[in-house]
Amino acid sequence: MPSSVMPTSRKGGSRPSPTAVSAVGFCKSYGDKAVLDGIDLRIPAGSVFALLGPNGAGKTTAVKILSTLITADSGELSVGGHDLATDPQSVRAAIGVTGQFSAVDGLITGEENMLLMADLHHLPKAEGRRVTAELLERFDLVDAAKKPASTYSGGMKRRLDIAMTLVGGPRIIFLDEPTTGLDPRSRHTMWGIIRELVAEGVTVFLTTQHLEEADELADRIAVLNNGKIAAEGSADELKRIVPGGHVKLRFTDPGAYRSAASVLGEAVRDDDALALQIPSDGSQRELRSILDWLDAKSVEADGLTVHTPDLDDVFFALTGPADAPDQPKENAR
Ligand SMILES: Nc1ncnc2c1ncn2[C@@H]1O[C@H](COP(=O)(O)OP(=O)(O)OP(=O)(O)O)[C@@H](O)[C@H]1O
């Protein structure tokens, strides 16, 4: 599927939002390996964009480039309205980055980490203390504030990391795999934090391997594979591009199973389980026609389940195992 720029307006939005991140044809290679091979993106301000891809697909590389940590080989890139090539300082002032390369210093306390960040942003001392206290409170870190960050749990470290990012009041935040390694409760807390930021108008660029996370949070999702955007769209749009929706009928009476199977020619049979799988988009109309048909034939199914494709199906369909991109890093920086 070709890489393409699709309109990325927010759900339900009436006016197009200004663009927070725009990329046209951006490329990055390591040696002769094209990690990013002509990527186009347009992310409206105030939306959540998720970049999905298998290990080694280039997600972190994309975040590092867009957050000015490394440079692209080519392409036109702008973040927060500033050109990455000519005005990286203004980009840095507009963004926050958290993720796999966390800024948290374990040797000092959470509060000291925050105050250090305030200093880096040249906030006056009193303002730095005020912002620190507010963010520690907001991220439920008041009790732990005076303890070394190395003693924090994974969830607390991530919360501290995001709190540190917010000290400078960024309008665009890059979150590189923000919930990797977190337990389900911490993951949900993090999702709540991300939703709050978006409600305040912050743009979130998220990379994740958790499809559920992209489904929960993202207005638009792009799937990165072999250096290209294999598909981009809302979660629902992506789910529609893969086949796999079906209705499953289960029987306990072998006679009923056989008569249903003989008439439903297109159904995939599972003779051992006495189950029939009928391709379907799961719509009300299709379900009604299956039920009407069962009634008309006086066939009694003992169970009916509807399976609509989920993002897992999309991911597997678009990122095949044969060309898995994960390679050891040759000269990690
Ligand atoms: N500094 C580097 N030198 C050489 N190769 C690199 C370097 N950084 C990344 N790569 C390679 O670029 C590819 C993409 O790596 P990247 O870390 O961006 O992937 P990713 O999608 O973030 O993966 P993961 O989900 O595992 O974090 C990999 O093949 C990796 O080995």
The ligand as an ORCA input file, in Angstrom:
! r2SCAN-3c Opt
* xyz 0 1
  N      22.521      4.901     15.872
  C      22.192      3.889     15.072
  N      23.103      3.295     14.285
  C      22.765      2.295     13.436
  N      21.521      1.794     13.315
  C      20.568      2.331     14.090
  C      20.840      3.409     15.000
  N      19.675      3.750     15.615
  C      18.733      2.925     15.123
  N      19.248      2.079     14.212
  C      18.520      1.045     13.456
  O      17.388      1.659     12.901
  C      16.285      0.768     12.931
  C      15.127      1.451     13.630
  O      15.420      1.594     15.025
  P      14.404      2.311     16.002
  O      15.002      2.269     17.370
  O      14.020      3.630     15.454
  O      13.143      1.333     15.912
  P      11.817      1.284     16.766
  O      10.684      1.176     15.797
  O      11.777      2.423     17.710
  O      12.000     -0.081     17.548
  P      11.519     -0.525     19.016
  O      10.039     -0.706     18.933
  O      12.229     -1.827     19.186
  O      11.961      0.533     19.973
  C      16.758     -0.499     13.609
  O      17.101     -1.445     12.610
  C      17.979     -0.043     14.354
  O      18.888     -1.107     14.529
*
